[in-house]
Amino acid sequence: MKPAIFLFVATAVALVAPREARPQQSIVDKAEVHDAVQTWWDAFPSVGGIFSSIEERITTSIDGSIIDTFLRLASSVDDDEEEEEEGFHPPHHRHGRRGDPSKTIYELIKECKHTTKFAKLVDDHDEIKQLLQDTEHNHTLFVPTDRAFKRIPHHGHKDKDKNKDGDGDNDDDDDHKPPKEFLLALLRYHLVPGSYSRHRILFTQTLPTEFTSPALSRDDDDDDDDGDDRHDSTHHHHHPQRLHIDTTPLLRRIRLNFYSRVRVSDVVAKNGLIHAIDAPLFPPPPQTTILRAMPSIFSTFALALERTGVAAELEDEGSSRVGGTVFAPSNHAWALLGPKLNGFLFSEPGRKYLRALVRYHVVGNETLYSDAYYRRKGGDGEGGEEEGVEGGGGYGYWHVDLPTWLHEKPVSVDIRRWKGFVSMVVNGGVRAVVRDGVAHDGVIHIVNRVLIPPTPIPRWARG
């Protein structure tokens, strides 16, 4: 490892390029929705608690072996099993199944006394209400129970028991509400196209939602400049924001985005399925916000992003970037380089080498999940997302070469799937120890080694 990176440092000057000029772009509603999501994360009183919970689970995944993790989960299985005493008691159909196949998703959550808060939000947004009543298309709804909403502190009022609006749900309508754009994104983020049973979810890594993230999608004029007027039309790139699925197939435990647990599953409706969760699903913040919020995992990488100016590039709202993939080395991965090399990289003379190194961990315009691939052009790839899931789990092999921000020098990614278990290996030997960290503007994979850019072959060694 160290000889390779010293060779990289010796040749990195040739690889460092000045920041490319990026065309300015005006995207309808992009800034509005982005600002609503970012502002909410900045202002949310319990954001630290959410990130702490996520940070703890990620640290456990990084530090523990597979056997240790399995045994630890097995010892706490009772806490993760379905618990109807959490406050959600769906009706049982006469055949013993939860729910009622003669009623829509909307009708079921409207009738349930434990989903009144979410149902009330739906009533305020007609387009969501229509989706939940649509019988032409199936959907899967992850519905937070009323108890789940108690995790969100009221703004401006400390007394939770005051029912000022008189509707019996103690939601204090006079409190300051998040922007409408954020609430609409929040509702859409709980809704997944298609029917996903608990069994199917157990063999899934991510799920596409009805929320189309503006940072992953765009409407842009054709820029091929080929002189053909037939192509002078707007191209539509609508990539859905996804949910991270944290599962242990043998234990049948499901957690969404690291912190929200599925408590009751497979409530049958006329137009899909309902799963009750114990925490609302918030549209994820940008990549840089996530990296800064978890210092016990990313403090070194976050510092490297700041010192090299790459963080500012990732946050540049005027750039033409559409999504992206960040391979984030953990603090332990940086420590493996040794104190001497780290000291040089983070010194003033080593800044340009650090910049080249960091840019090799960032891929723009290509968002690669372990089971889906959003390309800027040329369509999407799903990596066999649907194949074989209902039959007991998909399996197979998938290879992708991604162009990085370091002169588009590629990183190679190999993904293998087998019965719900997935491995992602970068550049032939670096493991992604935590995959599919969803972000507003892409995805983050945590790697256990710092990625080393390829070095030019000396002329004397060429054949």
C-alpha positions in Angstrom: 0.0 0.0 0.0 2.6 2.6 1.1 5.0 2.1 -1.9 2.0 2.6 -4.2 0.9 5.8 -2.7 4.5 7.2 -2.5 4.7 6.5 -6.2 1.4 8.3 -6.6 2.7 11.3 -4.7 5.8 11.5 -6.8 3.7 11.7 -10.0 0.6 13.5 -8.9 1.6 16.9 -10.1 1.0 15.7 -13.7 -2.4 14.5 -12.7 -3.7 17.7 -11.1 -5.7 19.8 -13.4 -7.2 23.2 -12.9 -10.8 23.2 -12.1 -12.8 22.8 -15.3 -15.1 25.6 -16.3 -18.7 24.4 -15.9 -21.6 26.0 -17.7 -24.2 27.7 -15.6 -27.6 26.1 -15.7 -31.0 27.3 -14.6 -33.2 24.4 -13.4 -36.8 25.0 -12.7 -37.6 24.4 -9.0 -34.1 22.8 -8.4 -32.9 25.5 -6.1 -36.3 25.8 -4.4 -36.5 22.2 -3.5 -32.8 21.9 -2.6 -33.0 24.9 -0.3 -36.1 23.5 1.4 -34.4 20.2 2.1 -31.1 21.8 3.2 -32.9 24.5 5.3 -34.9 21.8 7.1 -31.9 19.7 8.0 -30.1 22.9 9.2 -33.0 23.9 11.4 -34.3 20.5 12.6 -33.8 20.3 16.4 -33.2 16.6 16.5 -30.9 16.3 13.5 -28.0 15.5 15.8 -29.9 12.6 17.2 -30.6 11.1 13.8 -27.0 11.4 12.7 -25.8 10.0 16.0 -28.0 6.9 15.4 -26.8 6.5 11.9 -23.2 7.1 12.9 -23.4 4.4 15.6 -24.9 1.8 13.2 -22.3 2.6 10.5 -19.5 2.4 13.0 -20.7 -1.0 14.1 -20.8 -2.2 10.5 -17.3 -1.0 9.9 -15.7 -2.3 13.1 -17.4 -5.6 13.5 -16.8 -8.8 11.6 -19.7 -10.5 9.8 -20.0 -13.2 12.6 -19.8 -10.6 15.4 -22.4 -8.4 13.7 -24.7 -11.4 13.2 -24.4 -12.6 16.8 -25.0 -9.1 18.1 -28.1 -8.7 16.0 -29.3 -12.1 17.0 -29.0 -11.2 20.7 -31.3 -8.2 20.2 -33.7 -9.8 17.7 -36.6 -9.3 20.0 -36.1 -5.6 19.8 -36.2 -5.7 16.0 -39.1 -8.0 15.4 -42.5 -6.7 14.4 -44.2 -5.2 17.4 -47.8 -4.3 17.1 -47.8 -2.9 20.6 -45.8 0.0 19.1 -49.2 1.5 18.3 -50.3 0.2 14.9 -53.0 -2.4 14.8 -54.2 -2.9 11.3 -57.5 -4.8 10.7 -57.1 -8.4 9.7 -58.9 -9.7 6.6 -61.1 -12.8 7.0 -58.3 -14.9 5.5 -56.0 -14.0 8.3 -54.0 -11.4 6.3 -53.6 -7.8 7.6 -55.5 -5.1 5.8 -58.4 -5.2 3.5 -58.0 -5.9 -0.3 -61.2 -4.1 -1.0 -59.9 -0.7 0.2 -57.2 1.6 -1.1 -54.1 2.6 0.8 -55.6 6.0 1.4 -58.8 4.5 2.9 -56.8 2.2 5.2 -54.6 4.9 6.7 -57.5 7.3 6.9 -59.5 4.8 8.9 -56.7 3.7 11.2 -56.5 5.7 14.5 -52.8 5.2 14.7 -51.9 6.9 11.4 -53.9 10.1 11.8 -50.9 12.5 11.5 -49.7 11.1 8.2 -53.2 10.9 6.8 -53.7 14.6 7.7 -50.6 15.5 5.8 -51.9 13.5 2.8 -55.2 15.4 2.9 -53.3 18.6 2.5 -51.6 17.4 -0.7 -54.1 16.3 -3.4 -51.5 14.8 -5.7 -50.3 12.4 -2.9 -53.9 11.6 -2.1 -54.6 10.7 -5.7 -51.6 8.4 -5.8 -52.8 6.5 -2.7 -56.3 6.2 -4.2 -55.0 5.2 -7.7 -56.2 1.6 -8.4 -54.5 1.5 -11.8 -51.0 1.3 -10.3 -49.7 -0.5 -7.2 -47.6 1.3 -4.5 -45.9 0.4 -1.3 -46.3 2.9 1.5 -44.0 3.1 4.5 -46.3 4.9 6.9 -45.0 6.4 10.2 -47.3 5.8 13.1 -48.5 8.7 15.2 -46.0 7.6 17.8 -43.2 8.0 15.2 -44.1 11.6 14.8 -43.5 12.3 18.5 -39.8 12.1 17.7 -40.1 15.4 16.0 -40.2 18.3 18.5 -42.7 21.1 18.0 -41.3 24.4 17.1 -42.0 27.2 19.5 -44.1 25.3 22.0 -42.8 23.0 24.7 -46.1 21.7 26.0 -46.9 18.7 23.7 -50.2 18.1 25.4 -51.9 21.3 24.5 -54.4 20.7 21.8 -54.8 24.2 20.5 -56.3 23.2 17.1 -59.0 21.1 18.7 -58.7 18.2 16.4 -57.7 15.7 19.0 -54.3 14.8 17.6 -52.2 17.2 19.6 -50.3 18.3 16.5 -50.5 22.0 17.3 -51.3 23.3 13.9 -50.3 26.8 14.9 -46.6 25.7 15.1 -44.3 26.7 12.4 -44.5 24.2 9.6 -41.8 23.2 7.2 -42.0 24.6 3.6 -44.6 23.1 1.4 -41.9 21.9 -1.0 -40.3 20.0 1.8 -43.6 18.4 3.0 -44.4 17.3 -0.5 -40.9 15.7 -0.8 -41.4 14.1 2.6 -44.7 12.5 1.6 -43.3 11.3 -1.8 -40.3 9.8 -0.1 -42.5 7.4 1.9 -44.1 6.0 -1.3 -42.5 3.4 -3.6 -43.9 2.4 -7.0 -44.9 -1.2 -7.1 -45.7 -3.8 -4.4 -42.8 -4.7 -2.2 -43.6 -7.4 0.4 -41.4 -7.9 3.5 -39.9 -11.0 1.8 -39.0 -9.0 -1.3 -37.5 -6.1 0.7 -35.3 -8.5 2.5 -33.4 -9.2 -0.7 -33.2 -5.6 -1.8 -30.5 -3.0 -1.2 -32.3 0.2 -2.3 -35.8 1.2 -3.3 -36.8 3.9 -5.7 -39.4 6.3 -4.3 -41.9 8.7 -5.8 -39.7 11.7 -4.8 -37.6 12.8 -7.8 -34.6 14.5 -6.3 -33.8 17.7 -8.3 -30.1 17.1 -7.7 -30.3 13.7 -9.3 -32.5 14.8 -12.2 -32.8 17.7 -14.7 -34.5 18.9 -17.8 -31.9 20.2 -20.2 -31.6 21.3 -23.7 -29.8 19.0 -26.1 -26.1 19.9 -26.1 -24.8 17.6 -28.8 -24.4 20.6 -31.2 -24.8 18.2 -34.1 -26.7 20.7 -36.2 -29.7 18.4 -36.4 -32.9 20.3 -35.6 -34.6 17.0 -34.8 -32.7 16.9 -31.5 -33.4 20.5 -30.5 -35.8 19.4 -27.8 -35.7 19.0 -24.0 -34.3 15.8 -22.6 -35.9 14.6 -19.4 -33.8 12.9 -16.7 -36.1 12.0 -13.9 -34.1 9.8 -11.4 -36.0 8.9 -8.2 -34.4 9.4 -4.8 -33.9 6.0 -3.2 -34.2 4.5 0.2 -31.3 2.6 1.8 -32.5 -0.9 2.9 -30.6 -2.3 5.9 -31.6 -6.0 6.2 -30.4 -9.2 7.8 -32.1 -11.9 5.7 -31.7 -14.7 8.2 -33.2 -12.5 11.0 -35.8 -10.9 8.8 -35.0 -7.4 10.3 -35.5 -4.3 8.1 -34.3 -0.8 8.8 -34.7 2.1 6.3 -31.9 4.7 5.9 -30.2 3.2 9.0 -32.6 4.6 11.6 -36.3 3.8 10.8 -37.4 0.3 11.6 -40.3 -1.6 10.0 -42.5 -2.6 12.9 -45.6 -4.0 11.0 -45.4 -5.2 7.5 -47.5 -6.5 4.6 -50.8 -4.7 5.3 -52.7 -5.6 2.1 -54.7 -2.9 0.2 -56.5 -2.9 -3.1 -53.7 -0.9 -4.7 -50.6 -2.2 -2.9 -49.0 -2.8 0.5 -48.4 -0.8 3.7 -45.6 -1.2 6.1 -45.6 0.7 9.5 -42.3 2.4 10.5 -41.2 3.9 13.8 -39.6 7.1 12.5 -40.5 9.4 9.5 -38.3 9.1 6.4 -36.7 12.5 5.7 -35.3 13.3 2.2 -31.6 12.9 2.7 -29.3 16.0 2.9 -26.4 16.6 0.4 -23.2 14.5 0.5 -21.1 17.1 2.2 -23.6 17.6 5.0 -23.6 13.9 5.7 -19.8 13.7 5.7 -19.4 16.7 8.1 -22.1 15.4 10.4 -20.3 12.1 11.3 -16.8 13.1 12.5 -16.1 9.7 14.2 -16.2 8.2 10.7 -15.4 11.0 8.2 -13.5 13.7 10.0 -10.2 13.1 8.0 -12.0 12.9 4.7 -14.2 15.9 5.5 -11.0 17.9 6.3 -9.4 16.8 3.1 -12.4 17.9 1.1 -12.3 21.4 2.8 -8.5 21.9 2.4 -8.5 21.0 -1.3 -11.6 22.9 -2.3 -13.4 19.8 -3.4 -16.2 20.4 -0.9 -16.9 23.7 -2.5 -17.1 22.0 -5.9 -19.6 19.5 -4.6 -21.7 22.3 -3.2 -21.6 24.5 -6.2 -25.2 25.0 -7.1 -24.2 26.6 -10.4 -22.5 23.5 -11.7 -24.0 21.2 -14.2 -23.4 18.2 -12.0 -26.3 15.7 -12.0 -25.8 13.3 -9.1 -22.6 11.6 -8.3 -20.8 8.9 -6.4 -18.4 9.5 -3.5 -16.1 6.7 -2.2 -15.4 8.0 1.3 -12.5 6.5 3.1 -13.1 6.1 6.9 -10.8 7.6 9.5 -9.3 4.2 9.9 -8.6 4.0 6.2 -6.6 7.2 6.4 -4.8 6.1 9.5 -3.5 3.1 7.5 -1.4 5.5 5.4 0.7 6.2 8.5 1.4 9.5 10.4 4.3 10.5 8.2 2.4 10.4 4.9 -0.7 11.9 6.4 1.4 14.7 7.8 2.8 15.5 4.4 -0.6 15.3 2.6 -2.2 17.7 5.0 0.8 20.1 4.9 0.9 23.1 2.6 3.5 21.5 0.3 1.3 18.4 0.1 -2.0 20.2 -0.6 -1.8 19.6 -4.4 -1.1 15.9 -4.0 -4.0 15.7 -1.5 -6.3 17.4 -4.0 -5.4 14.9 -6.7 -6.0 12.1 -4.2 -9.4 13.4 -3.0 -10.6 14.1 -6.6 -10.0 10.4 -7.4 -12.7 9.5 -4.8 -15.4 11.6 -6.5 -17.4 10.7 -9.5 -19.7 13.3 -11.1 -22.9 12.7 -13.1 -22.8 8.9 -12.5 -24.7 7.7 -9.4 -23.9 4.0 -8.8 -25.9 2.1 -6.1 -25.3 -1.6 -5.5 -28.5 -2.3 -7.4 -29.1 0.7 -9.7 -27.1 3.0 -11.9 -28.1 6.5 -12.8 -26.1 7.7 -15.8 -26.2 11.3 -17.0 -26.7 10.1 -20.6 -27.5 6.9 -22.2 -30.3 5.7 -19.9 -30.3 3.9 -16.6 -29.1 0.5 -15.5 -30.7 -1.5 -12.7 -28.1 -4.2 -12.2 -30.7 -6.9 -12.1 -32.8 -5.1 -9.5 -35.9 -7.0 -10.2 -34.5 -10.3 -11.4 -35.2 -13.3 -9.1 -36.2 -11.2 -6.1 -39.5 -12.9 -5.5 -38.0 -16.3 -6.1 -35.6 -16.1 -3.1 -33.1 -13.5 -4.0 -31.2 -12.4 -7.0 -27.6 -13.3 -7.7 -25.0 -12.3 -10.3 -22.0 -10.2 -11.1 -21.8 -6.6 -12.3 -18.8 -4.6 -13.3 -18.7 -0.8 -13.9 -15.8 1.6 -14.7 -16.6 5.1 -13.4 -14.8 8.3 -14.5 -13.5 10.3 -11.5 -12.9 14.0 -11.1 -9.2 13.3 -11.5 -8.9 13.7 -15.3 -11.7 11.1 -15.6 -9.2 8.4 -14.5 -11.5 5.5 -13.8 -12.3 3.5 -10.7 -13.4 0.0 -11.3 -16.3 -1.4 -9.3 -17.3 -5.1 -9.0 -20.6 -5.9 -7.4 -21.6 -9.5 -6.6 -25.1 -10.5 -5.3 -26.2 -13.8 -3.7 -29.5 -14.4 -1.9 -29.7 -11.0 -0.4 -26.0 -10.6 0.4 -24.0 -8.1 -1.6 -20.3 -7.3 -1.9 -18.8 -4.2 -3.6 -15.1 -4.2 -4.4 -13.3 -1.1 -5.8 -10.2 -1.3 -7.9 -9.9 -5.0 -7.4 -9.2 -5.1 -3.7 -10.8 -2.2 -1.7 -14.0 -3.2 0.0 -17.0 -0.9 0.4 -17.7 -1.7 4.0 -21.0 0.3 4.0 -22.8 0.8 0.7 -25.6 2.9 -0.6 -25.6 5.9 1.8 -28.2 7.9 0.0 -27.7 11.6 -0.3 -29.7 14.5 -1.9 -27.2 14.8 -4.7 -26.0 11.2 -5.1 -24.7 8.3 -3.1 -21.8 7.6 -0.6 -20.0 4.3 -0.2 -17.6 3.9 2.7 -14.3 2.2 1.7 -11.8 0.5 4.0 -8.7 1.8 2.1 -7.8 5.1 0.5 -8.0 4.7 -3.2 -4.7 5.1 -5.1 -4.9 6.7 -8.6 -3.1 4.8 -11.4 0.3 6.2 -12.2 1.7 6.7 -15.7 4.0 3.9 -17.0 7.5 5.2 -17.6 8.6 5.2 -21.2 11.4 2.8 -20.5 8.9 0.2 -19.2 6.6 0.5 -22.2 6.7 -2.4 -24.7 
